[in-house]
């Protein structure tokens, strides 16, 4: 017997992602899915970001790691609520894991949700979690050729952060070349060069984040009034 | 590893349908994978073999049809075949490209008794 299914395999995840998006939009929450390779500095970037905006916004953090809760412990003091997901070997977060984490979060008292995805430049890009935007983080020691080698993520990211700019003098990272290539891959992305460690360029990134928090809040208020 | 989670969704889908249709053993599963997708057929086959062991799909053939990718330049309307790292229209140089086909990752049908 032949049974026709014609079912999209990623569709299962996408539908769950859309459900998350609906919940988050209703609450007016900017949700960022932060993706990079391991060691690009996502957690340090988030530590510094949340520390400087702590008195202004309540952050909810969903922390994805294969194992351990080390990153969650680092971010705990700067966030209003944090949920650690251990994927136990799986290389990306999926929408179902995020849906379960959202259930444990006090959404009404939050302003922003940060999803720190599992460190991996490949798989997380394919799984929509319900985020407002993907943010790609690339660090200087990884090399300026990475956007062209891993275009899927960079194509989809609304913002690309080039982190560890304080190491530029010590490497042969070609910053103009990398920015040019990023613009070819994704002309619409905001490109931000920062060093989370020294604070260089962090104002622009934090400014970008604040503008988007406000925009999402206004959108949701407008919808409520209509 | 990414292929493993796709295959586990595939198995879940087929197992659920097989149960609904009273099928005890699946002999073939047909999958369509678009070229632009990035899921590797070899890795999908390996994951299928590794994960289907204790299921109705144990020993089934996984038939993968690769669908070639087609891109459309939204600036000049030129359409052309997908190549990895193609980020610009070969005609006008625009970077605004839409994927017309080749993003599929679909289980089409399965056969069994």
Contacts between the chains, C-beta under 8 A, distances in Angstrom:
chain1	res1	chain2	res2	distance
A	1	B	21	7.2
A	1	B	23	6.5
A	1	B	111	6.8
A	1	B	112	6.4
A	1	B	113	6.3
A	2	B	109	5.6
A	2	B	110	7.5
A	2	B	111	4.9
A	3	B	17	5.9
A	3	B	18	7.6
A	3	B	21	5.7
A	3	B	23	7.2
A	3	B	109	6.0
A	3	B	110	5.6
A	3	B	111	7.6
A	3	B	112	7.6
A	4	B	108	7.1
A	4	B	109	4.7
A	5	B	13	6.5
A	5	B	14	7.4
A	5	B	17	6.2
A	5	B	107	5.1
A	5	B	108	6.7
A	5	B	109	5.9
A	5	B	110	6.9
A	6	B	106	6.4
A	6	B	107	7.7
A	6	B	108	5.9
A	6	B	109	7.6
A	7	B	13	5.6
A	7	B	106	6.6
A	7	B	107	5.3
A	8	B	104	7.6
A	8	B	105	6.6
A	8	B	106	5.3
A	9	B	6	5.3
A	9	B	9	5.3
A	9	B	10	5.7
A	9	B	13	7.5
A	9	B	105	4.7
A	9	B	106	6.6
A	9	B	107	6.3
A	10	B	6	7.3
A	10	B	105	5.4
A	12	B	9	5.2
A	12	B	13	7.5
A	13	B	9	7.5
A	89	B	1	7.4
A	90	B	1	6.4
A	90	B	4	7.8
A	90	B	5	6.3
A	91	B	1	4.1
A	91	B	2	6.0
A	92	B	2	6.5
A	92	B	5	7.5
A	94	B	5	6.8
A	122	B	2	6.7
A	122	B	38	7.6
A	123	B	1	6.7
A	123	B	2	3.7
A	126	B	2	6.6
A	126	B	38	7.0
A	148	B	85	6.3
A	148	B	87	8.0
A	151	B	85	6.6
A	151	B	87	6.9
A	152	B	38	6.2
A	183	B	95	7.8
A	184	B	87	4.9
A	184	B	88	6.5
A	184	B	95	5.5
A	185	B	87	5.3
A	185	B	95	7.5
A	186	B	95	8.0
A	187	B	95	5.3
A	187	B	96	7.5
